[in-house]
Amino acid sequence: MIKIITDYDIRFFHFWRRHQFSAKVDSFLRFYTRLGDGYVWTFVVAFLYFFYGFDFLIEIIKKVIPAIFISLALYWLVKLSTRRKRPFDLLKEVRAAVPPLDKYSFPSGHTMNNLAAGFVIFNAIPHIGAVMILMPLTWGLLRVYYGVHWLSDVVVGAILGFASFYLSSIVL
C-alpha cells in the first residue's frame, strides 16, 4: 500500500511541477504560502476583534487552543514516527523553493495545524471560516508544488486537522 501511495505521490508531484507560473504569480504564491507559517493568524485575530469584538475573540481563542494542542501532539507523534523524506530530499532534480519548517514531510503541518484552527472558526462563523478552510488546503498544494511535501502529506494533514478540531470540540 505504501508503494502505491508513494508512486502516486511522485506522479502527482511531477504532474503538478510541469505547470509553471509566471514570475509575478510565483512571487505572490511564495508570499501567500508563507502566510501558512502562522503569520495569517495575526490578521485573523485583528479581523475577529474589529468585526466581532473582544469577548467573541476570547471565546474563539478558548476553542482554538485545545484544537492546536491536539493537532501539535498528533503532528509530532506522526512526524517523528514516520520520518518521511521530503521531495527535495528524495528526488535529486528537486530543490525546495520555500523553506521547510522541520526535517520530515509527513504529515503537512501547514495543512494540519491551520485546519485545526480553521475548522474552529468555520464552526463559529461559516462564511468567514470557509476561507480559513480553503487557505490551508491551497498552502498544502502549493507546498507540494514548491518541493517540500507530497500530496498524501497534505491529504493526511487535512484529515488530522479535522480530527484535531473534532476531538477538541468533544473535550469542550
C-alpha positions in Angstrom: 0.0 0.0 0.0 2.8 2.4 0.9 4.5 1.8 -2.5 1.2 2.6 -4.3 0.8 5.8 -2.4 4.5 6.7 -3.0 4.2 6.1 -6.7 1.0 8.2 -6.9 2.7 11.0 -4.9 5.7 11.0 -7.3 3.4 11.0 -10.4 1.2 13.8 -9.0 4.3 15.8 -7.9 5.8 15.6 -11.5 2.4 16.5 -13.0 2.0 19.5 -10.7 5.6 20.7 -11.2 5.1 20.7 -15.0 2.7 23.6 -14.7 4.8 26.8 -14.4 3.6 30.1 -13.0 4.8 33.5 -14.3 7.5 35.2 -12.2 5.0 37.6 -10.7 2.5 34.9 -9.9 5.2 32.7 -8.5 6.4 35.6 -6.3 2.9 36.2 -4.9 2.3 32.5 -4.3 5.6 32.1 -2.4 4.4 35.1 -0.2 0.9 33.6 0.1 2.4 30.2 1.1 4.5 31.8 3.8 1.3 33.1 5.4 0.7 29.5 6.5 3.8 29.7 8.7 1.5 31.3 11.2 1.5 34.9 10.0 -2.1 34.8 8.8 -3.3 34.4 12.4 -2.3 38.0 13.2 -4.7 39.2 10.6 -7.4 36.8 11.7 -7.2 37.9 15.3 -7.3 41.6 14.2 -10.3 40.9 11.9 -12.2 39.0 14.6 -11.5 41.7 17.2 -12.5 44.5 14.9 -15.7 43.0 13.5 -16.9 40.7 16.3 -15.4 42.2 19.5 -13.1 41.2 22.3 -15.5 38.8 24.0 -16.1 36.8 20.8 -12.4 36.7 20.1 -11.7 35.3 23.5 -14.3 32.6 23.0 -12.7 31.6 19.7 -9.2 31.6 21.3 -10.5 29.3 24.1 -11.7 26.8 21.4 -8.6 27.2 19.1 -6.1 26.4 21.9 -7.2 22.8 22.6 -7.5 22.2 18.8 -4.0 23.4 18.2 -2.7 21.5 21.3 -4.2 18.2 20.0 -3.0 18.9 16.5 0.6 19.6 17.5 0.6 16.5 19.7 -0.6 14.3 16.8 1.6 16.1 14.4 4.8 15.4 16.3 3.8 11.9 17.1 3.1 11.0 13.5 6.0 13.1 12.1 8.6 11.6 14.3 7.3 8.0 14.0 7.2 8.1 10.2 10.2 10.3 9.3 9.2 10.5 5.7 11.7 12.3 3.4 10.6 15.4 1.6 10.6 15.6 -2.2 13.7 17.7 -2.3 15.5 15.0 -0.2 14.3 12.1 -2.3 14.4 13.4 -5.9 17.8 14.7 -7.0 16.4 17.2 -9.5 14.2 19.0 -7.0 15.1 21.9 -4.8 12.9 23.3 -2.1 11.5 26.6 -3.4 10.2 27.6 0.1 11.8 26.8 3.4 10.5 23.7 5.2 9.9 24.4 8.9 11.2 21.0 10.0 13.1 18.0 8.6 10.3 15.5 7.7 7.5 15.6 5.3 4.6 13.6 6.7 2.0 15.0 7.6 1.8 18.5 6.3 1.8 20.7 9.4 0.8 23.8 7.4 -2.3 22.0 6.4 -3.0 20.1 9.7 -2.4 22.8 12.2 -4.0 25.7 10.3 -7.1 23.5 9.5 -7.4 22.6 13.2 -7.9 26.3 14.0 -9.7 27.0 10.7 -12.4 24.5 11.5 -13.0 26.2 14.8 -13.6 29.4 13.0 -15.7 27.7 10.4 -17.8 26.2 13.1 -18.4 29.6 14.7 -18.6 31.8 11.5 -19.2 29.6 8.4 -18.9 32.4 5.8 -15.6 33.5 7.2 -14.5 30.1 8.2 -14.8 28.8 4.7 -11.8 30.9 3.8 -9.9 29.5 6.8 -10.5 26.0 5.3 -9.5 26.9 1.8 -6.3 28.7 2.7 -4.6 25.7 4.4 -5.6 23.4 1.6 -4.1 25.7 -1.0 -1.0 26.2 1.1 -0.6 22.4 1.2 -0.9 22.1 -2.5 1.5 24.9 -3.1 4.0 23.3 -0.8 3.8 20.2 -3.0 4.5 22.4 -6.0 7.4 24.0 -4.2 9.0 20.6 -3.4 8.6 20.4 0.4 5.6 18.0 0.6 3.9 15.1 -1.2 0.1 15.1 -1.9 -0.5 12.4 0.7 1.2 14.6 3.3 -1.5 17.2 2.6 -4.4 14.8 2.4 -3.5 13.2 5.8 -2.7 16.6 7.2 -6.2 17.7 6.3 -7.8 14.6 7.9 -5.7 15.0 11.1 -6.5 18.7 11.2 -10.2 18.0 11.1 -9.8 15.2 13.7 -7.9 17.6 16.0 -10.8 20.1 15.7 -13.4 17.3 16.3 -11.6 15.9 19.3 -11.2 19.3 20.8 -14.9 20.0 20.3 -15.7 16.9 22.3 -13.4 18.0 25.1 -15.1 21.4 25.3 
